[in-house]
Amino acid sequence: MNDFYKKAEPNPHVHIHVRPRYKQPIIIKNKAYEDTEYGHHYALKKTVLLSDEDRVMLYELMKRNLN
């Protein structure tokens, strides 16, 4: 399922989606986030609960700590 190799000059890369799973609510900037599907397969079409501001902050933390 890697379409890059169909091209004359492939330029493959890794693309992942991170969906953390947690048993207890997680507190981010005084807001609790609960994994209502913990222990089960996650729903593909789930309403986004994370604010854009918190999403940017978490993305920056991941970039700094996963390098």
PyMOL commands that set and color helices and strands:
alter all, ss='L'
color gray80, all
select helices_A, chain A and resi 3-6+52-65
alter helices_A, ss='H'
color red, helices_A
select strands_A, chain A and resi 26-28+31-33
alter strands_A, ss='S'
color yellow, strands_A
deselect
rebuild
show_as cartoon
